Amino acid sequence: MKKYLSIAAIALTLTACSKVTIENYDKVKVGMDKTEIEQLLGSADSCEEKTLYTNCIWGSADKNITATIVADKVTLYSKKGL
């Protein structure tokens, strides 16, 4: 029983620490430096580099913030599940 409570407590703590929130999404702006969005959301969970831009995702497939970065600046961003 204690094992399950410990697992539940850890899962709750990790969920509560997530920076992928509507409040943080509202702070993202076009023109932000890549370092600014990383300070706000932490390191991206994944980034895919293309020839002229990079797409980065913070969060999971169900709940995330996605940003397109060109020349170290946010040019587009979107949310899912927030």
C-alpha positions in Angstrom: 0.0 0.0 0.0 2.8 2.4 0.9 4.5 1.7 -2.4 1.3 2.8 -4.3 1.0 5.9 -2.2 4.6 6.8 -2.9 4.2 6.3 -6.7 1.0 8.5 -6.6 2.8 11.2 -4.7 5.7 11.3 -7.1 3.3 11.4 -10.1 1.3 14.2 -8.5 4.5 16.1 -7.8 5.8 15.8 -11.4 2.4 16.9 -12.7 2.3 19.9 -10.4 5.8 21.0 -11.5 4.9 21.1 -15.2 5.5 24.4 -16.8 3.2 23.6 -19.7 0.2 25.7 -18.5 -2.2 28.1 -20.1 -0.6 30.8 -17.9 2.8 30.2 -19.3 1.4 29.9 -22.8 -0.1 33.3 -22.5 3.4 34.7 -21.7 4.9 33.3 -25.0 5.2 36.0 -27.6 6.4 36.2 -31.2 9.9 37.6 -31.3 11.0 36.0 -27.9 14.6 34.8 -27.9 15.0 31.0 -27.7 16.6 31.5 -24.3 13.6 33.4 -23.0 11.1 30.7 -23.9 13.5 28.1 -22.4 13.6 30.1 -19.2 9.8 30.2 -19.1 9.1 26.5 -20.1 12.4 24.8 -19.4 14.2 22.7 -22.0 12.1 21.4 -24.8 11.0 17.8 -24.7 11.8 17.5 -28.4 13.2 19.7 -31.2 13.3 19.0 -34.9 15.7 21.0 -36.9 14.9 21.9 -40.5 17.0 23.8 -43.0 15.6 27.3 -42.1 13.8 26.7 -38.8 13.4 24.5 -35.7 10.2 23.1 -34.3 10.2 22.5 -30.5 7.6 20.9 -28.3 7.2 21.2 -24.6 4.9 18.6 -23.0 3.2 15.4 -24.2 1.2 14.5 -27.3 -2.0 15.3 -25.4 -0.9 18.5 -23.7 1.8 20.7 -25.2 3.2 24.0 -26.3 4.8 24.1 -29.7 7.1 26.8 -31.1 8.7 27.4 -34.4 12.1 29.1 -34.0 13.9 31.0 -36.8 17.3 32.7 -36.1 16.8 32.0 -32.4 13.5 33.9 -32.3 10.0 32.5 -31.8 8.0 33.1 -35.0 4.9 30.8 -34.5 3.5 29.1 -31.4 0.5 27.0 -30.5 -1.0 25.0 -27.7 -2.8 21.7 -27.5 -4.9 20.4 -24.5 -4.3 23.3 -22.2 
